[in-house]
C-alpha cells in the first residue's frame, strides 16, 4: 500500500511581479517502507515537493494523501498534529535548538507528544547510542561537529517511530565519509523499522544508496527508476 500519493501537484511562488512555477503537475506514489531520492538541479522543485508532503507548505492545486491523511482537506492544527506524530524531518541546516543538549534536542518531539520524562530520556539515550553518539548527551550543538549535529537531527527525526522521514539535502554539509556513515545508519533504520525515507538531493552518493530515484526538472517528473535488489 502506498504511504504517499501525490496527484497533479502544482505550486507557484510570487516574487514581486515575477511568478516562479515550482511544480507544474507532479504525480508521485511512494510505497510504505521505501528508501527513495528525489533529485534535480536547484529550482527543479524537489524541496517544494518534500515540504508539501510534510505539510510545511501548501499546494495551489492537486491532492496529497500521506498515511491516510488528505492534506488539502486538513486545517493547520490537524497538519501540525500529523507532522508531530507521523513525520520526522531532517534539514540541511540541522535545525537543532542551540540552548538544548543533544539529549534534550532528541527528547523535544517526545516532550511535545506528552511522553513521560523517564521514558523519553531512556529512548533518547538509546537512539543516540544507535547513531554512535554515546558520551555526547550533555553537549550543545555548538560543541558538536557537523556530522554529529546531523546525527542528532536524524536521531530526533526517528526516535518517536514516525511513518515517514523527510530528509532535505541531508549530506550537503558533510564530508563523504561522514555522509556515507549517515546513509548507512538511515538505511539500517529503514530495513529494521520499515520507516519510509524520502530524500531530496543533488548528491550522487545519496542517489546511489536510494532504491528508487525520481528526477525532477522545471517542476515536472522527468525520470522515475526503481533499482534492482542489491
Secondary structure by P-SEA (a helix, b strand, c coil): cccbbbcbbbbbbbccccccccccbbbbbbccccbbbbbbccccaaaaaaaaaaccccccbbbbbccccccccccaaaaaaaaaccbbbbcccccccccccaaaaaaaaaaaacccaaaaaaaaaaaaaaaccccccccccccccaaaaaaaaaaaaccccccbbbbccccccccaaaaaaaaaaaaaaaaaccbbbbbbcccaaaaaaccbbbbbccccccbbbbbccc
